[in-house]
Amino acid sequence: MERVCFLLKVRKERLEEYKVRHRDVWAEMRAALTETGWGNYSLFLRDDGLLVGYVETPDFEAALAGMAAKDINATWQASMGPFFEDLDGRRPDEGMFRLEEIFHLD
């Protein structure tokens, strides 16, 4: 099982709306994440916009590819893209900065 932590940066002026959007993630999006191997998926947001994501999955690249193939993901990514800084034309799921895991207490 891979444990993956990643970073993105939410625009400071969009923080509250970003939180609201995540209070009611679309059922179809939630189902797609589960179907493609996104387990124990969490997002954490600092007040300056730093977003920290965490997911456990058998294969992160396969989980990303599985979501990329879903129509609901394209719709979700398009709706969420304007919330983020520094994507340089990429979708949020393409702009994640993955952190290296250096310790895990089993």
C-alpha distances in whole Angstrom, upper triangle without the diagonal:
4,7,10,13,16,20,23,26,28,32,34,36,33,31,33,33,29,28,31,29,26,27,28,25,26,25,24,22,20,20,19,16,15,16,14,10,11,10,11,13,16,19,21,25,27,31,31,29,26,23,19,16,13,10,7,6,4,7,9,12,12,12,15,17,17,18,20,22,23,26,25,23,26,28,26,25,29,30,28,28,32,30,29,30,30,28,31,31,27,25,23,20,21,22,19,19,16,16,15,13,15,14,12,14,12
4,6,10,13,16,19,23,25,29,31,33,31,29,31,31,27,26,29,27,24,26,27,24,25,25,24,21,20,20,19,15,15,16,14,11,10,10,11,12,14,17,19,22,24,28,28,26,22,20,16,14,10,8,6,5,6,6,7,10,11,11,13,15,16,17,19,21,22,25,24,21,24,26,24,23,27,28,25,26,29,27,25,27,26,25,27,28,24,22,20,17,18,19,16,16,12,12,11,10,13,13,11,14,13
4,7,10,14,17,20,22,26,28,30,28,26,28,28,24,24,26,25,22,24,25,22,24,24,24,21,19,20,19,15,15,17,15,12,10,10,9,10,12,14,15,19,21,25,25,23,19,17,13,11,7,6,5,7,9,9,9,12,14,12,14,17,17,17,20,22,23,26,24,21,24,26,23,22,26,27,24,24,27,25,23,25,24,23,26,27,23,22,19,16,18,18,15,14,11,10,10,8,11,11,9,12,12
4,7,10,13,17,19,23,25,27,25,23,25,25,22,21,24,23,20,22,23,21,23,23,23,19,18,20,18,15,16,17,15,12,10,10,10,9,11,12,14,16,18,22,22,20,16,14,10,8,6,5,6,8,10,10,8,11,13,11,12,15,16,16,17,20,21,24,22,19,22,24,21,19,23,24,21,21,24,22,20,21,21,20,23,23,20,18,16,13,14,14,11,10,7,7,8,8,11,12,12,15,15
4,7,11,14,16,20,21,24,22,20,23,23,19,19,22,21,18,21,22,20,23,23,24,20,19,21,20,16,17,20,17,15,12,13,12,10,9,10,11,13,15,19,18,16,13,10,7,5,4,7,9,11,14,13,11,13,16,14,14,17,18,17,19,22,22,25,23,20,22,23,20,19,22,23,19,19,22,20,17,18,18,18,21,22,19,18,14,13,14,13,9,9,6,6,8,8,11,12,12,15,17
4,7,11,13,17,18,21,20,18,21,21,17,18,21,19,17,20,22,19,22,23,23,19,19,21,20,16,18,20,18,16,13,15,14,11,11,9,10,12,14,17,16,14,10,8,6,5,7,9,12,13,16,15,11,13,16,14,13,16,18,16,17,21,21,23,22,18,20,21,18,16,19,20,16,16,19,16,14,15,14,14,17,18,16,14,11,10,11,10,6,5,4,6,9,10,14,15,16,19,21
4,7,10,13,15,18,17,15,18,19,15,16,19,18,17,20,21,19,22,24,24,20,20,23,21,18,21,23,20,19,16,17,16,13,12,10,10,10,11,14,13,10,7,6,5,6,9,12,15,17,20,18,15,16,19,17,15,19,20,18,19,22,23,24,22,19,20,21,18,16,18,19,15,14,16,14,11,11,11,12,15,17,14,14,10,11,11,9,6,5,6,8,11,13,16,18,18,22,23
4,7,10,12,15,13,13,16,16,13,14,17,16,15,19,20,18,21,23,23,19,20,23,21,18,21,24,21,21,18,19,18,15,13,10,10,10,11,13,11,8,6,5,7,8,12,14,18,19,22,20,17,18,20,18,16,19,20,18,18,22,22,22,21,17,18,19,16,13,16,16,12,11,12,10,7,8,9,9,12,14,12,11,8,9,10,7,6,7,9,11,15,17,20,21,22,25,27
4,6,9,12,11,10,14,14,11,13,16,16,15,19,21,19,22,25,25,21,22,25,24,21,24,27,24,24,21,22,21,18,15,12,11,9,9,11,9,5,5,6,9,11,15,17,21,23,26,24,21,21,24,22,19,22,24,21,21,24,24,24,22,19,20,20,17,15,16,16,12,11,11,8,6,6,7,9,12,14,13,13,10,12,13,10,9,10,13,14,18,20,22,24,25,28,30
4,6,8,7,7,10,10,8,10,13,13,13,16,18,17,20,23,23,20,21,24,23,21,24,26,25,25,21,23,22,18,16,12,11,8,9,10,8,5,6,7,10,12,16,19,22,24,27,26,22,23,25,23,20,23,24,21,21,25,24,23,21,19,19,18,15,14,15,13,10,10,9,6,4,6,9,10,14,15,14,13,10,13,15,12,12,13,16,17,21,23,25,27,27,30,32
4,6,5,7,10,10,9,12,14,14,15,18,20,19,22,25,26,23,24,27,26,24,27,30,28,28,25,26,25,22,19,15,14,11,11,10,8,6,9,10,14,16,20,22,26,28,31,30,26,26,29,26,23,26,27,24,24,27,26,25,23,21,21,20,17,15,16,14,11,10,8,6,5,6,10,11,14,15,15,15,13,16,17,14,15,16,19,21,24,26,29,30,31,33,35
4,5,5,9,10,10,12,14,15,16,18,21,21,24,27,28,25,25,29,28,26,29,32,31,30,27,28,26,23,20,16,14,11,10,8,6,5,9,11,15,17,21,24,28,30,33,32,28,29,31,29,26,29,30,27,27,30,29,28,26,24,24,23,20,19,19,17,14,14,12,9,9,9,13,15,18,19,19,18,16,19,20,17,17,18,21,22,26,27,30,31,31,34,36
4,6,8,9,10,12,13,14,16,18,20,21,23,27,28,25,26,30,29,27,30,33,32,32,29,30,28,25,22,18,17,13,13,11,10,9,13,14,18,20,24,26,30,32,35,34,31,31,33,30,28,31,31,28,28,31,29,28,26,24,24,22,20,19,18,16,14,14,11,9,10,11,15,16,19,20,20,19,17,21,22,20,20,21,24,25,29,31,33,34,35,37,39
4,6,5,6,9,10,11,13,15,17,17,19,23,24,21,22,26,25,24,27,29,28,29,25,27,25,22,19,16,15,12,13,11,11,9,12,12,16,18,21,24,27,29,33,31,28,29,30,27,25,28,28,25,25,28,26,25,22,21,20,19,16,16,15,13,11,11,9,6,9,11,14,15,18,18,18,17,15,18,20,18,18,20,23,24,28,29,32,33,33,35,37
4,6,5,6,9,10,11,13,15,16,19,22,24,21,21,25,25,23,26,28,27,27,24,25,23,20,17,13,12,9,9,8,9,7,10,10,14,15,19,21,25,27,31,30,27,28,30,26,25,28,28,24,25,28,26,26,23,21,22,20,17,17,17,15,12,13,12,8,10,12,15,17,20,20,20,18,15,18,20,18,17,19,21,22,26,27,30,30,30,32,34
4,5,5,6,9,10,11,14,15,18,21,23,21,21,25,25,23,26,29,28,28,25,25,24,20,17,14,13,10,11,10,11,10,13,13,16,17,21,23,27,29,32,32,29,30,31,28,26,29,29,26,27,29,27,26,23,22,23,21,18,18,18,15,13,15,14,10,13,15,19,20,23,23,23,20,18,20,23,21,20,22,24,25,29,30,32,33,32,34,35
4,5,5,6,9,10,12,13,15,19,20,18,19,23,23,22,24,27,27,27,24,25,23,20,18,15,15,12,14,13,14,12,15,14,17,18,21,23,26,28,32,31,28,29,30,27,25,28,27,24,24,27,24,23,20,19,20,17,15,15,15,12,10,13,11,9,12,15,18,19,22,21,21,18,16,19,21,20,20,22,24,26,30,30,33,34,33,35,36
4,5,5,7,9,11,11,14,17,19,16,17,20,20,19,21,24,23,24,20,21,20,17,14,11,12,10,12,12,13,10,12,11,13,14,17,19,23,24,28,27,24,25,26,23,21,24,24,20,21,24,22,21,18,17,17,16,12,13,14,11,8,11,10,7,10,13,16,16,19,19,18,16,13,15,18,17,16,19,21,22,26,27,30,30,30,32,33
4,5,5,7,9,10,14,17,19,16,16,20,20,19,21,24,24,24,20,20,19,16,13,10,10,9,11,11,13,11,13,11,13,14,16,18,22,24,28,28,25,26,27,24,23,26,25,22,23,26,23,23,20,18,20,18,15,15,17,14,11,14,14,11,13,16,19,19,23,23,21,19,16,17,20,19,18,20,22,23,26,26,29,29,29,30,31
4,5,5,7,9,12,15,18,16,16,19,20,19,21,24,25,25,21,22,20,18,15,13,13,12,15,14,17,14,16,15,17,17,19,21,24,26,30,30,27,28,29,25,24,27,26,22,24,26,23,22,19,18,20,17,14,16,17,13,12,15,15,12,15,18,22,21,25,24,23,20,17,19,22,22,21,23,25,26,30,30,33,33,32,33,34
4,6,6,7,9,13,14,12,13,17,17,16,19,21,21,22,19,20,19,16,14,12,14,13,16,16,18,15,16,14,16,16,18,19,22,24,27,27,24,25,26,22,21,24,23,19,20,22,20,19,15,15,16,14,11,12,13,10,9,12,13,11,13,17,20,19,22,22,20,17,15,16,20,19,19,22,23,25,28,29,32,32,31,33,34
4,5,5,9,12,14,11,11,15,15,14,16,19,19,19,16,17,15,13,11,9,11,11,15,16,17,14,15,13,14,13,15,16,19,21,24,24,22,23,24,20,19,22,21,18,20,22,19,19,15,14,17,15,11,13,15,12,10,14,15,12,14,18,21,20,23,23,21,17,14,15,19,19,17,20,21,23,26,26,29,29,28,29,30
4,6,10,12,14,13,12,16,17,16,17,20,21,21,18,18,17,14,12,12,13,13,16,17,19,17,18,15,17,16,17,18,21,23,26,27,24,26,26,23,22,25,24,20,23,24,22,21,18,17,20,18,14,16,18,15,14,17,18,15,18,21,24,23,27,26,24,21,18,19,23,22,21,24,24,26,29,28,31,31,29,30,31
4,6,8,11,10,10,13,15,14,16,19,20,20,17,18,17,15,14,14,16,16,20,20,22,20,21,18,19,17,19,19,21,23,26,26,24,26,26,22,22,24,22,19,21,22,19,19,15,15,18,15,12,15,17,14,14,17,18,16,19,23,25,24,27,26,24,21,18,19,23,23,22,25,25,27,30,30,33,33,31,32,32
4,6,9,7,7,10,11,11,13,15,16,17,14,15,15,13,12,12,15,16,20,21,22,19,20,17,17,15,17,16,19,20,23,23,21,22,22,18,18,20,18,15,17,19,16,15,12,12,14,12,9,12,14,12,11,15,17,15,17,21,23,22,25,24,21,18,16,16,19,20,19,22,23,25,28,28,31,31,29,31,31
4,5,5,6,9,10,11,13,14,16,17,15,17,17,15,15,16,19,20,23,24,26,22,23,20,20,18,19,18,21,21,24,24,22,23,22,18,18,20,17,14,16,17,14,13,9,10,13,11,9,12,14,12,13,16,18,17,19,23,25,23,26,24,22,18,17,17,20,21,21,24,25,27,30,30,34,34,32,33,33
4,5,5,6,9,10,11,12,14,16,14,15,16,15,16,17,20,22,26,27,29,25,26,22,22,19,20,18,20,20,22,23,22,23,21,18,18,20,17,14,17,17,14,14,10,12,15,13,12,15,17,15,16,19,22,21,23,26,28,26,29,27,24,21,19,18,22,24,23,26,26,28,31,30,34,34,32,33,32
4,5,5,6,9,10,10,12,15,14,16,17,16,17,18,22,23,27,29,30,26,26,23,23,20,20,18,20,19,21,21,20,21,19,16,16,17,14,12,14,14,10,10,7,9,12,11,10,13,15,15,16,19,21,21,22,26,28,25,27,25,23,19,18,17,20,22,22,25,25,28,30,30,34,34,32,34,33
4,5,5,6,9,10,11,13,11,13,15,13,14,15,19,20,24,26,27,23,23,19,19,16,17,15,17,17,19,19,17,18,17,13,13,15,12,9,12,12,9,10,6,7,10,10,8,11,13,12,13,15,18,18,19,23,24,21,24,22,19,16,15,13,17,19,18,22,22,24,27,27,31,31,29,31,30
4,5,5,6,9,10,11,9,11,12,10,12,14,17,19,23,25,26,23,23,19,18,15,15,13,15,15,18,18,17,18,17,13,14,16,13,11,14,15,12,13,10,10,14,13,11,13,16,15,15,18,21,19,21,24,26,23,26,25,22,18,16,15,19,20,19,22,22,24,26,26,29,29,27,28,28
4,5,5,6,9,10,10,11,13,12,15,17,21,23,27,29,30,27,26,22,22,18,18,15,16,15,17,18,17,18,16,13,14,15,12,11,14,14,11,12,10,11,14,14,13,15,18,18,18,21,23,23,24,27,28,26,29,27,24,20,19,17,20,22,21,24,23,26,28,27,31,30,28,30,28
4,5,5,6,9,9,11,14,13,15,17,21,23,26,29,30,26,25,21,21,17,17,14,15,14,16,15,14,15,13,10,11,12,9,7,10,10,7,10,8,8,12,12,11,13,16,16,16,19,22,21,22,25,26,23,26,24,21,17,16,14,17,20,19,22,21,24,26,26,29,30,28,30,29
4,6,5,6,5,8,10,9,12,14,17,20,24,26,27,23,22,18,17,14,13,10,11,11,13,13,12,13,12,8,9,11,9,7,11,12,10,12,10,9,13,14,12,13,16,17,16,18,21,20,20,23,24,22,25,23,20,16,15,12,15,18,16,19,18,20,22,22,26,26,24,26,25
4,5,5,5,7,9,9,13,15,19,22,26,28,29,26,25,21,19,16,14,11,11,10,12,13,13,15,13,9,12,13,10,10,14,14,12,15,13,12,16,17,15,17,20,20,19,21,25,24,24,27,28,25,28,27,23,20,18,16,19,21,19,22,20,22,24,23,26,26,24,25,24
4,6,8,9,13,13,16,19,22,25,29,31,32,29,27,24,22,18,17,14,13,11,12,13,13,14,11,9,12,12,8,9,12,12,10,14,13,12,16,17,16,17,21,21,21,23,26,26,26,29,29,26,29,27,24,21,20,17,19,22,21,23,22,24,25,25,28,28,26,27,26
4,6,9,13,12,15,18,21,24,27,30,31,27,26,22,20,17,15,12,12,9,10,10,10,10,8,5,8,8,5,6,10,10,10,13,13,11,15,17,15,16,19,20,20,21,25,24,24,26,26,24,26,24,21,18,17,14,16,19,18,20,19,21,22,22,25,26,24,26,25
4,6,10,10,14,16,20,23,26,29,30,27,25,21,19,15,13,9,8,5,7,8,8,10,8,6,9,11,8,9,13,13,13,17,16,14,17,19,18,18,21,22,21,22,26,25,24,27,27,24,27,26,22,20,18,15,17,19,17,19,17,19,20,19,23,23,21,22,21
4,7,6,10,12,16,19,22,26,26,23,21,17,15,12,10,6,6,6,9,9,8,11,10,7,9,12,10,9,13,14,14,17,15,13,16,18,16,16,20,20,18,20,23,22,21,24,24,22,25,24,21,18,16,13,16,17,15,17,15,17,18,18,21,21,19,21,20
4,5,9,12,16,19,22,26,27,24,22,18,16,12,9,6,5,6,9,11,11,14,13,10,13,15,14,13,17,18,17,20,18,16,20,21,18,19,23,23,21,23,26,24,23,26,27,25,28,28,24,21,19,16,19,20,17,19,17,18,19,17,20,20,17,18,17
4,6,10,13,17,20,23,25,22,20,16,14,10,8,6,6,8,12,14,13,16,16,13,15,18,17,16,19,21,20,22,20,18,22,23,19,20,24,23,21,23,26,23,23,25,26,25,28,28,25,22,19,17,20,21,17,19,17,17,18,16,19,18,15,17,16
4,7,10,14,17,20,22,19,17,13,11,7,6,4,7,9,13,14,12,15,15,12,13,16,15,14,17,19,18,20,17,15,19,19,16,16,20,20,17,19,22,19,19,22,23,21,25,25,21,19,16,14,17,17,14,16,14,15,17,16,19,19,17,19,18
4,7,10,14,17,18,16,14,10,8,6,5,6,10,12,16,17,15,18,18,15,15,19,18,16,19,22,20,22,19,17,20,20,17,17,20,19,16,18,20,18,17,20,21,21,24,25,22,19,15,14,17,17,14,15,14,15,17,16,19,19,17,19,19
4,7,10,13,15,12,10,7,6,4,6,9,12,15,19,19,16,19,20,17,16,20,20,17,19,22,21,22,19,17,19,19,16,15,18,17,14,16,18,14,14,17,18,18,22,22,20,17,13,13,16,15,12,14,14,14,17,17,20,20,19,21,22
4,7,10,12,10,8,6,5,6,8,12,15,18,22,22,19,22,23,20,19,23,23,21,23,26,24,25,23,20,22,22,18,18,21,19,16,17,18,15,14,16,18,19,23,24,21,19,15,16,18,17,14,14,15,15,17,17,20,20,19,21,22
4,7,8,6,6,5,6,9,12,15,19,21,25,25,22,24,26,22,21,25,25,22,24,27,26,26,24,21,23,22,19,18,20,18,15,16,16,13,12,14,17,17,21,22,21,19,15,16,19,16,14,15,16,16,19,19,22,22,22,24,26
4,5,5,5,6,8,12,14,18,21,24,28,27,24,26,28,26,24,28,29,26,27,30,29,30,27,24,26,25,22,21,23,21,17,18,18,14,14,14,17,19,22,24,22,21,17,19,21,18,16,16,17,17,20,20,22,23,23,24,27
4,5,7,9,12,15,18,21,25,28,31,31,28,29,32,29,27,31,31,28,29,32,31,31,28,26,27,26,23,22,23,21,18,19,18,14,14,15,17,19,23,24,24,22,19,21,23,20,19,19,20,20,23,24,26,26,26,28,31
4,6,9,12,15,19,22,26,28,32,31,27,29,31,29,27,30,31,28,29,32,31,31,29,26,27,26,23,22,23,21,18,18,16,13,12,12,15,17,20,22,22,21,18,20,21,18,17,17,19,19,22,24,25,26,27,29,32
4,6,10,13,16,19,23,25,29,28,24,26,28,25,23,26,27,24,25,28,27,27,25,22,23,23,19,18,19,18,14,14,13,10,9,9,12,14,17,19,18,17,14,17,18,15,14,14,17,17,21,22,24,25,26,28,30
4,7,10,13,17,20,23,26,25,21,23,25,23,21,25,26,23,24,27,27,27,25,22,23,23,20,18,20,19,15,15,15,12,10,10,12,14,17,19,18,17,13,15,17,13,12,11,13,14,17,18,21,22,22,25,27
4,6,10,13,17,19,23,22,18,20,22,20,18,22,22,20,21,24,23,24,22,19,20,20,17,15,18,17,13,14,14,11,10,11,13,13,17,19,17,15,11,13,15,12,10,10,12,12,16,17,20,21,21,23,25
4,7,10,14,16,20,19,16,18,20,18,17,20,21,19,20,24,23,25,22,19,21,22,18,17,20,19,16,16,18,14,13,14,15,15,19,20,18,16,13,13,15,13,10,10,10,10,13,14,16,17,17,20,21
4,7,10,13,16,16,13,15,17,14,14,17,18,16,18,21,20,22,20,17,19,20,16,15,19,18,15,16,18,15,14,16,17,16,20,20,17,15,12,11,13,12,9,10,9,10,13,13,16,17,16,19,20
4,7,10,14,14,11,14,16,13,13,17,17,16,18,21,21,23,21,18,21,22,18,18,21,21,18,19,21,19,17,19,20,19,23,23,20,18,15,13,15,15,11,12,10,10,12,11,15,15,13,16,17
4,6,10,11,9,12,13,10,11,15,15,14,16,19,18,21,19,17,20,21,18,17,21,21,19,20,23,21,19,22,22,21,24,24,21,18,15,13,15,16,12,13,11,12,13,12,16,16,14,16,16
4,7,9,8,12,12,10,12,15,15,15,18,20,20,23,21,19,22,23,21,20,24,25,22,23,26,24,23,25,25,24,27,27,23,21,18,16,18,19,15,16,13,14,14,12,15,15,13,15,14
4,5,6,9,9,7,10,13,12,13,16,17,17,21,20,18,21,23,20,20,24,25,23,24,27,25,24,26,26,24,27,27,23,21,19,15,17,19,16,17,14,15,15,14,17,17,15,17,16
4,7,9,8,8,11,13,12,14,17,18,19,22,22,20,23,25,23,23,26,27,26,26,30,29,27,29,29,26,29,29,25,23,21,18,19,21,18,19,16,17,16,15,18,18,16,18,17
4,6,5,6,9,10,10,12,14,16,17,21,21,18,20,23,22,21,24,26,24,24,28,27,25,27,26,24,26,25,22,20,19,15,16,18,16,17,14,16,15,15,18,19,18,20,19
4,5,5,6,9,10,11,12,14,16,19,19,16,18,21,19,18,21,23,21,21,24,23,22,23,22,20,22,22,18,17,15,12,13,14,12,13,11,13,13,13,17,18,17,20,20
4,5,5,6,8,10,10,12,15,18,18,15,17,20,19,17,20,23,21,20,24,24,22,23,22,19,21,20,17,16,15,11,11,14,12,14,12,14,15,16,19,21,21,24,23
4,5,5,6,9,10,11,13,16,17,14,16,20,19,18,21,23,22,22,26,25,24,26,24,22,23,22,19,17,17,13,13,16,15,17,15,18,18,19,22,23,22,25,24
4,5,5,6,9,10,11,15,14,12,15,17,16,15,19,20,19,19,23,23,21,24,23,20,23,22,18,16,15,11,12,15,14,16,14,17,18,18,22,23,21,24,23
4,5,5,6,9,10,13,13,10,12,15,14,12,16,18,16,16,20,20,19,20,20,17,19,18,14,12,11,8,9,12,11,13,13,16,17,18,22,23,23,26,26
4,5,5,6,9,12,13,11,12,15,15,14,17,19,18,18,22,22,21,23,22,19,20,18,15,13,14,10,11,14,14,16,16,19,20,21,25,26,26,29,28
4,5,5,7,11,11,10,12,15,14,14,17,19,19,19,23,23,22,25,24,21,23,21,17,15,15,12,13,17,16,19,18,21,22,23,27,28,26,29,28
4,5,5,8,8,6,9,11,11,10,13,15,15,16,19,20,19,22,22,18,21,19,15,12,12,9,11,14,14,17,17,20,22,23,27,28,27,29,29
4,6,8,9,6,7,11,11,10,12,15,15,15,18,19,18,21,20,17,18,16,13,10,11,9,10,13,14,17,17,21,23,24,28,29,29,32,31
4,7,9,8,8,12,13,12,14,17,17,18,21,22,22,24,24,20,21,19,16,14,15,12,13,17,18,21,21,24,26,27,31,32,31,34,33
4,5,5,7,9,10,11,13,15,16,17,20,21,21,24,24,21,22,20,17,14,15,13,14,18,18,22,22,25,27,28,32,33,32,34,34
4,5,5,7,9,10,11,13,14,16,19,20,21,24,24,21,22,19,17,14,15,14,16,19,20,23,24,27,30,31,35,36,35,37,37
4,5,5,6,9,10,11,12,14,17,18,19,22,23,20,22,19,17,13,14,13,16,18,19,22,23,26,29,30,33,34,33,35,35
4,5,5,6,8,10,10,12,15,16,16,19,20,17,19,16,14,10,11,9,12,14,15,19,19,23,25,26,30,31,30,33,33
4,6,5,6,9,10,10,14,15,16,18,19,15,17,14,12,9,10,10,12,14,16,19,21,24,27,28,32,34,33,36,36
4,6,5,6,9,10,13,14,16,19,20,17,19,16,14,11,12,12,14,16,18,21,23,26,29,31,34,35,35,37,37
4,5,5,6,9,11,12,13,17,18,15,18,16,13,10,10,10,13,14,15,19,20,24,27,28,31,32,32,34,34
4,5,5,6,9,10,11,14,15,12,14,12,10,6,6,7,10,11,12,16,18,21,24,26,29,31,30,33,34
4,6,5,8,10,11,14,15,12,14,11,10,7,9,10,12,13,15,19,21,24,27,29,33,34,34,37,37
4,6,7,9,11,14,16,14,16,14,13,10,10,12,14,15,16,20,22,25,28,30,33,35,34,37,37
4,6,6,8,11,13,11,14,13,12,8,7,10,12,12,13,17,19,22,25,27,30,31,31,34,34
4,5,6,9,10,8,11,9,8,6,6,9,10,10,12,15,18,21,24,26,30,31,31,34,35
4,6,8,10,9,11,10,11,9,9,13,14,13,15,17,20,23,27,29,32,34,34,37,38
4,7,10,10,13,13,13,11,9,13,14,12,13,16,19,21,25,27,30,31,31,34,35
4,7,7,10,11,10,9,7,11,12,9,11,13,16,18,22,24,27,29,29,32,34
4,6,8,10,11,11,9,13,13,10,11,12,16,18,22,24,27,29,30,33,35
4,6,8,9,10,10,13,11,8,10,11,15,17,20,23,26,28,30,33,35
4,6,5,7,7,10,8,6,9,10,14,17,20,23,26,29,30,33,34
4,6,9,10,12,10,8,12,13,17,19,23,26,28,31,32,36,37
4,7,9,12,10,9,13,15,18,21,24,27,30,33,34,37,39
4,6,8,6,6,10,12,15,19,22,24,28,30,31,34,35
4,5,5,6,9,12,15,18,21,24,27,29,30,33,34
4,5,5,6,10,12,16,19,21,25,26,27,30,31
4,6,6,10,11,14,17,19,23,25,25,28,28
4,6,9,11,14,17,19,23,25,26,29,30
4,6,9,13,16,18,22,24,25,28,30
4,6,9,13,15,18,21,21,25,26
4,6,10,13,16,18,19,23,25
4,7,9,12,15,16,20,21
4,6,9,12,13,17,19
4,6,9,11,15,17
4,6,8,11,13
4,7,10,13
4,7,10
4,6
4
